[in-house]
Amino acid sequence: MAVQTWRKAVAASLQEGWYRRVVSVLTALMAWQLAHIFEGYWWEETFQCVSWVLFTSVALEWVLPWRPIYRVVTQGAVLVFISARVAQYTYISGSFNSLDGIQAWISDNASQLHPIVGLAALVWGAAVALQYCAITRRRIMAVLSMTLLTLMIADSFTPVFLWDQTAWAVFAGLGWLIAEHYSRFQREHPRSWSELLEYPISFFLPIVSILTAIMLVGVLAPNLVPSVAPILKDPYTIWVEAHGGKVSGSFTETRMDTPEGKESSGDHSSGYSRNDSELGGGFKFDYSPVMYVSTTQRSYWRGETRAYYTGAGWMDDENDPSAEVTHIQSGEQLPLDQNRDQIKTVEVKQAVTMIREDQYPVLFAAVPVESVLWINDENRSQAIPSSLRWDPMDWELRWGRPNADQTPAYPRTYAVVSELPVLNETSLRQAKAGWSGGEFAPQLEPYVQLPDTTPKRVKQLAEEITAAAGNDYDKAKLIQTFLQENYTYTNEPNISLRQSQDFVDSFLFEVKEGYCDYFSTAMAVLGRSVGLPVRWVKGYAPGILPVDPTLYINRGEGFNPDDINPNGEGTYTVRNADAHSWVEIYFDGYGWIPFEPTPGFDFPYPIEEQQAVALPDIDLTGSAGTSAVSSGGWGLSAGTIVWLAAALVAIVAVYLMTMRRQQLVKLYQQLRYRSVLPNDRIVIEANRLLRHARRKGYAREEWETLRESAERWGAERNYLRTDLKEVANQFEQVKYGAAEYGAADAERFAKLVKSIRDRM
């Protein structure tokens, strides 16, 4: 008795709105998979907010028996609440006596939710739009196709691997199609549907088993059997692999080994390299953030120095004569092994917040570093860790204890002061490249070294480039300009053109394209070929500084954006894609001067009128994901508010159109048929029914009349027999008789035809 009661309760629950509830789960699942495209680009807090919003939206869809508009409004309110909790929102009171005061109050409170609330609303809005718009099988197939296409393209063109997300999207799409099929079955055969629900376990168990088996094959099998390549590939991957290439970020790349001895282009993602002994190949841009740098002057964030060129890459100088400085004190003046008494410098303060948890051998900063202010302790209550060391020759802030078994955790935050050189080309043309005193010859030797295997044509090219130079500085500038103007920047050079064993020789004379490692190494070798002391350095380009677009409105022609912020002061977001390499050349009395040979890049030298300013006031005590960005400015600009308002209006408009689609369809039909006679409209609707039947697989011979086809279809499907007979009767009266129908009759006929089409 209890079992029968339970079965009836389950059946009643499934009868009432089951399809809507199931679809809410599946559309949320598909939206969540699409959100993974931005993995590495969004903060962890954003993903946390999106997941909670989707979960609560589905829960509300299941428990609230209200009309759709009320459920959507409730879900929107919950979205704002969750975003506020994740963003650690704190209410800010304001003045309501003036319009400016109200605007300031709105901006102060709304800016705390940006951008988390906007991104969460985007994903939630996509799930709601899919749920309420894709109501037919054709639309479901279109949504599934677009979702898979989007995931496949993102998998091919970004460093994010989306194979599992594609499998989950296929699972959701199949589940959606099955649910739509049974929903249609429930409408057309309510009695048979009720009988099926008498045994819900035997009804649903085969469906769940099949979908589970599909997921096991799609997600687990590739991981358990790594040698099996995927069956489902996007057209781009198929095309590239058909031409002998390999797509970075694809499933096959991570699970199939590269044949031994074969180089590949695009075989890794951009980022700070740990090994420079063998340069070449290509990479895919990875835009995931690495650190935030709050600075008083835009600069390159330098990491390590390399001295010895091997013909394939760079090696450390194992015989570095300089002694490291240990036990650094906060604010202590750090020594330099070089004479810089002729150069003008500018003091630059930087505060760095690391986002990634990677371990690096150095701290990144503008160079040379003058002093270290603090490590992981903004209040300077703790001493600088003993694991930090300063190399006065290589200008490296090294992290870690030499020959230690364990390296201490990399700092999450730190602040330094640097002395950047102010470029004065006139005075540099009077200087000599190298050390004036003979006692410095051992220090100079590594930076003019070249392997014996360096081809002669490399040195000949260097001499040709610098033949017109009257001084060492112009030699360097001519080499820099030659590389920028005669070679192409690309992150995927065609290394199949390479024949020479020497990396620089193959770049200059064979491949003739590449990225920063190619250009910087080439300038180092060409410079050394004509006697310039050059060292190769790597680190990060400045990154991205958030800009308020309202500052650029109505500035007129001839406006220079640098006039607004000539020093580039602010908080920069530095990403893996900003990893970079360049060279430095030593000039007597000036020290190491940076040069940038890579096209499209410019070293941000300070200007002559530069004045040191205070370090921007930033909060480094909170999480790395939010506090550093807050220091860069979270206020909503006028442009941002306009876009948010436009997006909100668009969402509301789409939602209203979805809710009022029946009225819109009716209005469209009225406009379409207002100039058509009622009899003609009946003929049009009858022919429309025949075309729809043909698409649905209803066979119709060429010699059959509409009545003959309708009678045969009615015999096969009893639930359509009466309506098909009525259609045939009215069609024949209009087509072959003298009956004149009115607009109301034509409208009733159109509704009858639509009812038949929906049940076919």
C-alpha positions in Angstrom: 0.0 0.0 0.0 2.8 2.4 0.9 4.6 1.6 -2.3 1.6 2.4 -4.4 1.1 5.7 -2.5 4.7 6.5 -3.1 4.4 5.7 -6.8 1.4 7.9 -7.1 3.2 10.8 -5.4 6.1 10.5 -7.7 3.8 10.3 -10.7 2.0 13.4 -9.6 5.2 15.3 -9.1 6.5 14.3 -12.5 3.3 15.2 -14.2 3.5 18.8 -12.9 6.3 20.8 -14.5 8.9 18.1 -14.6 10.2 19.1 -18.1 10.8 22.7 -17.0 12.8 21.5 -13.9 14.9 19.0 -15.8 15.7 21.6 -18.5 16.8 24.1 -15.8 19.4 21.6 -14.7 20.6 20.8 -18.2 20.8 24.5 -19.4 22.7 25.4 -16.2 25.1 22.6 -16.9 25.7 23.8 -20.4 26.2 27.4 -19.3 28.7 26.2 -16.7 30.7 24.4 -19.3 30.8 27.5 -21.5 32.1 29.5 -18.5 35.2 27.2 -18.4 36.4 28.9 -21.6 37.6 31.7 -19.3 39.5 29.5 -17.0 42.7 31.2 -16.2 41.2 34.6 -17.2 38.6 34.9 -14.5 39.4 35.1 -10.8 38.6 32.1 -8.6 36.1 34.3 -6.8 34.2 34.8 -10.1 33.9 31.0 -10.7 32.8 30.5 -7.1 30.1 33.1 -7.6 28.9 31.7 -10.9 28.7 28.2 -9.6 26.6 29.3 -6.6 24.3 31.4 -8.7 23.6 28.5 -11.1 23.1 26.1 -8.3 20.6 28.4 -6.4 18.8 29.3 -9.7 18.2 25.6 -10.4 17.1 25.0 -6.8 14.6 27.9 -7.0 13.3 26.6 -10.3 12.5 23.3 -8.7 10.9 24.6 -5.5 9.0 27.7 -6.5 5.6 27.1 -8.0 5.3 30.7 -9.2 4.9 32.2 -12.7 8.2 32.4 -14.7 8.5 36.2 -14.3 8.5 35.9 -10.5 11.0 33.0 -10.5 13.4 35.0 -12.7 13.1 38.1 -10.6 13.8 36.0 -7.4 16.8 34.4 -9.1 18.1 37.8 -10.0 17.9 39.0 -6.5 19.7 36.0 -5.2 22.4 36.6 -7.8 23.1 40.1 -6.5 23.1 38.7 -2.9 25.6 35.9 -3.7 27.8 38.4 -5.7 27.9 40.7 -2.7 28.9 37.9 -0.3 31.7 36.6 -2.6 33.0 40.2 -3.3 32.9 40.9 0.5 30.6 43.9 -0.1 30.4 46.5 2.6 27.6 49.1 2.5 28.8 52.7 2.0 26.4 55.4 3.1 26.0 58.6 1.0 24.3 61.9 0.6 20.9 62.0 -1.1 20.6 65.8 -1.2 21.7 66.1 -4.8 21.9 64.1 -8.0 25.7 64.0 -7.8 25.4 62.6 -4.3 23.0 59.9 -5.4 25.3 59.0 -8.3 28.3 58.8 -6.0 26.4 56.6 -3.6 25.4 54.2 -6.4 28.9 54.2 -7.8 30.5 53.5 -4.4 28.3 50.6 -3.7 28.0 49.1 -7.2 31.7 49.3 -7.9 32.3 46.8 -5.1 30.5 44.1 -7.1 32.3 44.8 -10.4 33.1 42.7 -12.3 31.9 39.6 -10.4 28.2 40.5 -10.6 28.3 41.2 -14.3 30.1 38.0 -15.3 27.8 35.9 -13.0 24.7 37.6 -14.6 26.1 36.8 -18.1 26.3 33.1 -17.3 23.0 33.0 -15.5 21.3 35.0 -18.3 22.6 32.5 -20.8 21.2 29.6 -18.8 17.8 31.3 -18.5 17.7 32.3 -22.2 18.4 28.7 -23.2 15.7 27.4 -20.8 12.9 29.7 -22.0 13.8 30.1 -25.7 14.9 26.7 -26.8 11.5 25.1 -26.6 11.5 23.0 -29.8 13.7 20.2 -31.0 15.2 22.3 -33.8 16.2 25.0 -31.3 17.7 22.5 -28.9 19.8 21.1 -31.7 20.9 24.6 -32.7 21.9 25.4 -29.1 23.8 22.2 -28.8 25.6 22.7 -32.1 26.6 26.3 -31.2 27.8 25.2 -27.7 29.9 22.4 -29.1 31.3 24.7 -31.8 32.2 27.3 -29.3 34.0 24.8 -27.0 35.9 23.3 -29.9 37.1 26.6 -31.2 38.1 27.7 -27.7 39.9 24.4 -27.2 41.9 25.0 -30.5 42.7 28.7 -30.1 43.3 29.0 -26.4 45.6 27.2 -23.9 42.6 25.9 -22.0 41.8 22.2 -22.5 38.0 21.7 -22.9 37.6 18.1 -23.7 35.8 17.2 -20.5 33.5 20.3 -20.9 32.6 19.2 -24.4 31.7 15.7 -23.1 29.5 17.3 -20.4 27.8 19.5 -23.0 27.1 16.5 -25.2 25.6 14.7 -22.1 23.4 17.7 -21.4 22.3 18.0 -25.0 21.3 14.3 -25.2 19.5 14.6 -21.9 17.6 17.6 -23.2 16.6 15.9 -26.4 15.3 12.9 -24.5 13.4 15.1 -22.1 11.8 17.0 -25.0 10.8 13.7 -26.6 9.0 12.5 -23.5 7.4 15.9 -22.9 5.9 15.7 -26.4 4.9 12.1 -25.7 3.1 13.3 -22.6 1.1 15.9 -24.5 0.1 13.7 -27.3 -0.5 10.4 -25.4 -1.5 11.4 -21.8 -3.1 8.0 -21.1 0.0 6.1 -22.2 2.2 8.5 -20.2 0.2 7.9 -17.0 0.7 4.1 -17.5 4.4 4.5 -18.0 4.7 6.4 -14.7 3.2 3.5 -12.8 6.7 2.0 -12.9 9.0 5.0 -12.7 12.2 3.0 -11.8 11.9 0.7 -14.8 11.1 3.7 -17.0 14.0 5.9 -16.0 16.7 3.3 -15.3 17.5 2.5 -18.9 17.8 6.2 -19.8 20.1 6.9 -16.8 22.2 3.9 -17.6 22.7 4.9 -21.3 23.7 8.5 -20.4 26.0 7.2 -17.7 27.7 4.9 -20.1 28.2 7.7 -22.6 29.8 9.9 -19.9 32.1 7.1 -18.8 33.3 6.6 -22.4 33.6 10.3 -23.1 35.4 11.5 -20.0 37.1 8.5 -18.3 38.2 6.4 -21.2 40.6 9.1 -22.7 42.2 9.4 -19.3 42.5 5.7 -18.8 43.6 4.9 -22.3 45.9 7.9 -23.2 47.0 6.4 -26.5 43.4 6.6 -28.0 42.8 9.8 -29.9 39.4 11.5 -29.7 36.8 10.8 -32.4 35.2 14.2 -32.1 37.5 17.0 -33.4 36.7 20.5 -34.6 37.3 21.4 -38.3 40.4 23.5 -37.5 42.2 20.7 -35.6 41.3 18.3 -38.4 42.7 20.6 -41.0 45.9 21.4 -39.2 46.6 17.7 -38.4 45.9 16.8 -42.0 48.7 19.1 -43.0 51.1 17.6 -40.5 50.7 20.2 -37.8 49.6 20.0 -34.2 47.1 22.2 -32.4 48.2 23.6 -29.0 45.6 23.0 -26.4 44.0 20.1 -28.2 43.3 16.7 -26.6 45.9 14.9 -28.6 48.7 17.3 -27.6 48.6 16.4 -23.9 48.1 12.7 -24.3 50.3 11.8 -27.4 54.0 12.0 -27.4 55.9 14.0 -30.0 58.0 11.7 -32.2 61.6 11.7 -31.1 63.8 14.1 -32.8 61.0 16.1 -34.4 60.5 19.7 -33.5 57.1 21.2 -33.3 55.8 24.7 -33.6 53.3 26.0 -31.1 54.2 23.3 -28.6 53.8 25.2 -25.4 52.1 28.2 -23.8 53.6 31.6 -23.2 55.1 32.3 -19.8 58.4 32.8 -17.9 60.8 30.2 -19.2 62.8 28.1 -16.6 65.2 26.7 -19.2 66.9 28.8 -21.9 69.5 26.2 -23.0 67.6 25.4 -26.2 65.6 28.2 -27.8 63.2 27.8 -30.7 59.8 26.4 -31.6 56.7 28.4 -31.0 54.0 28.9 -28.4 50.3 29.8 -27.8 49.5 33.0 -25.9 48.3 32.4 -22.4 46.6 35.5 -21.0 46.2 34.2 -17.4 47.5 36.8 -14.9 50.8 36.3 -13.1 51.1 39.4 -10.9 49.9 42.9 -10.2 52.6 45.6 -10.1 51.8 49.0 -8.5 54.5 51.4 -9.7 55.4 55.1 -9.9 56.9 54.5 -13.4 56.1 52.1 -16.3 58.9 49.7 -16.9 59.9 46.2 -17.8 60.0 43.8 -14.8 63.3 42.2 -15.1 64.1 38.7 -13.9 67.3 36.8 -14.8 70.5 37.4 -16.8 72.3 35.0 -19.2 75.9 35.4 -20.3 77.0 32.4 -22.4 75.6 31.8 -25.8 76.0 28.1 -26.9 74.7 28.2 -30.4 71.4 26.7 -29.3 70.5 28.9 -26.3 71.8 30.5 -23.2 73.7 29.3 -20.1 74.5 30.8 -16.7 77.9 32.3 -16.0 79.2 29.6 -13.6 82.4 31.7 -12.9 80.6 34.8 -11.8 83.2 36.8 -9.9 80.8 39.0 -8.0 79.9 38.2 -4.4 76.2 38.0 -3.5 74.9 40.3 -0.9 73.0 38.4 1.9 71.1 39.4 5.0 69.6 42.4 3.3 68.1 45.0 5.6 64.8 46.9 4.8 65.7 50.1 2.9 69.4 49.2 2.7 71.3 50.6 -0.3 72.3 47.7 -2.5 75.7 47.9 -4.2 76.5 47.8 -7.9 79.7 46.4 -9.4 79.6 49.0 -12.3 80.3 52.7 -12.5 77.2 54.8 -13.3 78.4 58.2 -12.4 77.6 59.7 -15.9 74.0 58.7 -16.1 70.9 60.4 -14.8 68.5 58.1 -13.0 65.0 58.3 -11.6 63.7 56.6 -8.5 60.9 54.1 -9.1 58.9 52.4 -6.3 57.0 49.2 -7.0 54.8 47.0 -4.9 54.2 43.5 -6.4 51.4 41.1 -5.6 51.9 37.6 -7.1 48.8 35.8 -8.3 50.1 32.5 -9.4 51.7 30.1 -6.8 54.6 29.3 -9.1 58.2 29.2 -7.7 60.6 31.6 -9.4 64.4 31.8 -8.9 64.2 35.7 -8.7 62.0 38.5 -7.7 60.8 40.7 -10.6 61.4 44.4 -10.6 62.6 47.4 -12.6 66.4 47.5 -12.5 68.8 48.1 -11.1 67.2 47.7 -7.7 68.3 50.3 -5.2 66.7 48.8 -2.0 64.2 46.2 -0.8 61.4 47.7 1.4 59.6 44.6 2.6 58.7 41.0 1.9 55.3 39.7 2.8 55.0 42.4 5.4 53.8 45.8 4.4 54.2 47.1 8.0 57.9 46.2 8.0 57.6 44.5 11.3 59.6 41.6 10.2 63.1 41.4 8.8 63.8 40.6 5.1 64.1 36.8 4.8 67.6 35.4 4.6 66.6 33.5 1.5 66.7 36.8 -0.5 70.1 37.6 -2.1 71.3 40.4 -4.3 73.8 39.9 -7.2 75.4 43.3 -7.9 76.9 42.1 -11.2 73.8 40.5 -12.8 71.3 42.8 -11.1 69.3 39.9 -9.8 67.2 39.6 -6.7 67.7 35.9 -6.2 65.3 33.8 -4.1 66.2 30.6 -2.3 69.1 29.2 -0.4 72.0 27.8 -2.5 72.5 24.1 -2.3 69.4 23.7 0.0 67.1 20.7 -0.2 64.0 22.9 0.1 63.3 26.3 -1.3 61.3 28.6 0.9 57.8 29.6 -0.4 57.9 32.3 -3.0 56.8 35.7 -1.6 53.2 36.6 -2.2 53.9 40.4 -1.9 57.0 42.6 -1.8 58.1 46.2 -2.4 61.3 47.5 -3.9 62.9 50.8 -5.0 64.8 51.0 -8.3 67.0 53.5 -10.2 65.9 53.5 -13.8 68.3 55.2 -16.3 67.0 58.3 -18.1 68.0 57.9 -21.7 70.2 60.6 -23.2 71.3 59.5 -26.6 73.6 62.5 -27.1 75.8 61.7 -24.2 75.7 57.9 -24.9 77.2 58.6 -28.3 80.3 60.0 -26.6 80.6 56.9 -24.4 82.6 53.7 -25.1 80.9 50.3 -24.8 82.9 48.3 -22.2 85.0 48.9 -19.1 87.8 51.5 -19.3 90.0 49.8 -16.6 92.0 46.7 -17.5 91.2 45.2 -14.1 87.6 44.6 -15.2 88.6 42.5 -18.2 87.6 39.2 -16.5 84.1 40.6 -16.0 83.9 41.8 -19.6 84.9 38.4 -21.1 81.5 36.6 -20.8 79.6 39.3 -22.5 81.7 39.3 -25.7 81.9 35.5 -25.9 80.7 33.6 -28.9 81.0 29.9 -29.6 83.6 28.8 -32.2 80.8 27.2 -34.2 79.1 30.6 -34.9 78.9 30.9 -38.8 81.1 33.5 -40.4 78.1 35.0 -42.3 76.7 36.2 -38.9 79.7 38.3 -38.2 79.8 39.6 -41.8 76.2 40.7 -41.5 76.9 42.5 -38.2 79.8 44.4 -39.8 77.6 45.4 -42.8 74.9 46.6 -40.5 77.2 48.8 -38.4 79.5 49.9 -41.1 78.1 53.5 -41.1 78.2 53.8 -37.3 80.6 56.4 -35.8 80.3 55.2 -32.2 79.3 52.2 -30.2 75.8 53.5 -29.3 75.0 53.9 -33.0 76.2 50.4 -33.7 73.7 49.1 -31.1 70.9 51.3 -32.6 71.6 50.2 -36.1 71.4 46.5 -35.1 68.2 47.1 -33.2 66.6 49.0 -36.1 67.8 46.4 -38.7 66.1 43.5 -36.7 62.9 45.5 -36.2 62.5 46.5 -39.8 63.6 43.3 -41.7 62.2 40.4 -39.7 58.6 39.5 -38.8 57.2 38.9 -35.4 55.2 35.7 -34.9 54.6 33.3 -32.0 54.6 30.4 -34.4 57.6 30.6 -36.7 58.0 28.2 -39.5 60.9 26.2 -38.2 60.7 23.7 -41.0 62.8 26.2 -42.9 65.7 25.8 -40.5 68.8 24.1 -41.8 71.6 25.7 -39.8 72.6 24.2 -36.4 73.1 27.7 -35.0 69.9 29.3 -33.6 70.8 32.9 -34.6 72.2 31.9 -38.0 69.0 30.0 -38.8 66.8 32.9 -37.7 68.8 35.6 -39.7 69.1 33.7 -42.9 66.5 30.9 -43.1 63.4 31.3 -40.8 63.4 35.1 -40.8 60.5 35.3 -38.3 60.1 34.6 -34.6 59.3 36.2 -31.3 61.3 38.0 -28.6 63.7 35.2 -27.9 64.7 35.2 -31.6 65.2 38.9 -31.8 66.9 39.5 -28.5 69.3 36.6 -29.0 70.1 37.8 -32.5 70.9 41.3 -31.3 73.2 39.8 -28.6 75.1 37.8 -31.1 75.3 40.5 -33.7 76.4 43.0 -31.0 79.1 40.7 -29.7 80.3 40.1 -33.3 81.3 43.8 -33.5 82.8 44.0 -30.0 79.8 45.3 -28.0 79.5 43.7 -24.4 75.9 42.4 -24.5 74.0 40.3 -22.0 70.6 38.6 -22.6 67.9 39.2 -20.0 64.4 38.0 -19.5 61.4 39.0 -17.4 58.0 40.6 -18.3 56.8 43.5 -20.4 54.9 46.2 -18.4 51.5 44.6 -18.7 48.1 46.3 -18.9 47.2 49.5 -17.1 43.4 50.0 -16.7 42.3 53.1 -18.4 39.2 55.2 -17.9 37.7 55.7 -21.4 36.0 59.0 -20.3 39.4 60.6 -20.2 39.7 60.2 -24.0 36.3 61.6 -25.0 36.2 64.9 -27.0 39.9 65.3 -27.0 40.1 66.3 -30.6 42.7 65.5 -33.3 46.3 65.5 -32.3 45.6 64.3 -28.8 48.3 62.2 -27.2 47.1 59.8 -24.6 50.5 59.8 -22.9 49.8 63.4 -21.9 47.3 62.1 -19.3 49.7 59.8 -17.6 53.2 60.4 -19.0 55.0 58.2 -16.4 52.6 55.3 -16.7 51.9 55.4 -12.9 49.4 52.9 -11.7 48.7 49.2 -11.1 49.5 46.9 -14.0 48.1 43.4 -14.6 51.0 41.3 -15.9 50.0 38.1 -17.7 51.9 35.0 -19.0 51.6 36.5 -22.4 53.7 39.5 -21.2 56.8 37.2 -20.6 59.6 38.8 -22.6 63.3 38.9 -23.3 65.6 41.8 -24.4 69.3 42.8 -24.2 71.5 45.1 -22.2 74.7 46.7 -23.4 77.4 48.1 -21.0 78.6 51.7 -21.6 81.4 53.0 -19.5 80.1 55.5 -16.9 76.5 54.6 -17.7 76.3 50.9 -16.8 74.0 48.5 -18.5 71.6 50.2 -20.9 68.5 48.1 -22.2 67.8 47.8 -25.9 64.6 46.4 -27.4 65.0 44.7 -30.9 61.6 43.0 -31.0 59.1 44.7 -33.4 56.1 46.2 -31.7 57.8 46.6 -28.4 59.4 49.7 -26.9 61.4 49.9 -23.7 59.7 52.6 -21.5 62.6 54.8 -20.6 61.8 57.6 -18.2 61.6 61.1 -19.7 64.0 63.9 -18.8 61.5 65.9 -16.8 60.6 62.9 -14.7 60.1 63.6 -11.0 59.8 60.8 -8.4 56.4 60.5 -6.9 55.0 58.6 -3.9 54.1 55.0 -4.2 50.4 54.5 -5.0 48.4 53.7 -1.9 47.4 50.1 -2.4 46.0 47.4 -0.1 48.1 44.2 -0.1 46.6 42.6 3.0 43.6 41.0 1.3 43.4 38.3 -1.3 45.6 38.5 -4.4 42.6 38.3 -6.6 40.8 41.5 -5.4 42.8 43.9 -3.3 45.5 44.7 -5.9 42.9 45.4 -8.6 41.0 47.6 -6.2 44.1 49.8 -5.9 43.9 50.4 -9.6 40.5 51.8 -9.4 37.1 50.1 -9.2 34.8 53.0 -9.9 32.4 52.6 -12.7 33.0 55.0 -15.5 30.2 56.6 -17.5 31.0 54.3 -20.4 30.8 51.2 -18.2 27.5 52.3 -16.8 26.1 52.9 -20.3 27.1 49.4 -21.4 25.7 47.8 -18.3 22.4 49.6 -18.7 22.3 48.6 -22.4 23.0 45.0 -21.5 20.3 45.1 -18.8 17.8 46.6 -21.3 18.7 43.9 -23.8 18.2 41.1 -21.3 14.8 42.5 -20.2 13.8 42.9 -23.9 14.8 39.3 -24.7 13.0 38.1 -21.7 9.8 40.0 -22.5 9.9 38.8 -26.1 10.2 35.3 -24.8 7.3 35.6 -22.4 5.2 37.4 -25.0 6.2 35.2 -28.0 2.6 34.1 -28.6 1.4 37.7 -28.9 4.4 38.5 -31.1 3.7 35.6 -33.4 0.0 36.6 -33.6 1.0 40.2 -34.5 3.4 38.9 -37.2 0.7 36.8 -38.7 -1.8 39.7 -38.7 0.7 41.9 -40.5 1.7 39.1 -42.9 -1.9 38.1 -43.9 -3.7 41.5 -43.6 -3.6 41.9 -47.4 -4.4 38.2 -48.1 -8.0 37.0 -48.6 -9.3 34.5 -46.0 -9.8 31.8 -48.7 -6.2 32.3 -49.9 -4.8 32.0 -46.4 -6.6 28.7 -45.9 -4.8 27.4 -49.0 -1.5 28.8 -47.8 -1.9 27.1 -44.4 -2.9 23.8 -46.0 0.2 23.8 -48.2 2.3 24.7 -45.2 1.0 21.6 -43.4 2.0 19.4 -46.3 5.5 20.8 -46.3 5.8 20.3 -42.6 4.5 16.7 -42.9 7.1 16.0 -45.6 9.9 17.2 -43.3 8.6 15.0 -40.5 8.7 11.9 -42.6 5.0 11.6 -43.5 5.1 9.8 -46.9 3.0 11.3 -49.7 2.8 10.1 -53.2 2.9 12.6 -56.1 -0.6 11.4 -57.4 -2.3 11.7 -54.0 -4.6 14.5 -53.2 -4.6 16.2 -49.8 -7.7 14.2 -48.7 -6.1 10.9 -49.7 -2.9 11.7 -47.8 -4.9 12.9 -44.8 -7.0 9.8 -44.6 -3.9 7.5 -44.7 -2.1 9.6 -42.1 -5.3 9.6 -39.9 -5.5 5.8 -40.1 -1.9 5.5 -38.9 -2.4 8.1 -36.1 -5.8 8.0 -34.6 -5.3 11.1 -32.6 -4.9 13.2 -35.8 -7.8 11.6 -37.8 -10.6 14.0 -36.9 -8.5 17.2 -37.4 -6.9 16.0 -40.7 -10.4 15.3 -42.0 -11.5 18.8 -41.1 -8.5 20.3 -42.8 -9.3 18.3 -46.0 -12.9 19.4 -45.9 -12.2 23.1 -45.6 -9.4 23.0 -48.2 -11.6 21.3 -50.8 -14.5 23.8 -50.2 -12.2 26.7 -50.7 -10.2 25.2 -53.6 -13.0 23.7 -55.6 -16.2 25.1 -54.2 -17.9 28.5 -54.1 -17.8 29.0 -50.3 -16.5 32.3 -49.0 -14.8 32.3 -45.6 -14.2 35.2 -43.3 -11.1 36.3 -41.4 -12.2 34.6 -38.2 -12.7 31.3 -40.1 -9.2 31.6 -41.6 -7.7 32.2 -38.2 -9.4 29.1 -36.7 -8.1 27.1 -39.6 -4.6 28.4 -39.0 -4.8 27.4 -35.3 -6.1 23.9 -36.3 -3.1 23.4 -38.7 -0.7 24.6 -36.0 -2.1 22.1 -33.5 -1.6 19.3 -36.0 2.0 20.4 -36.8 2.8 20.4 -33.1 1.6 16.9 -32.6 3.2 15.4 -35.7 
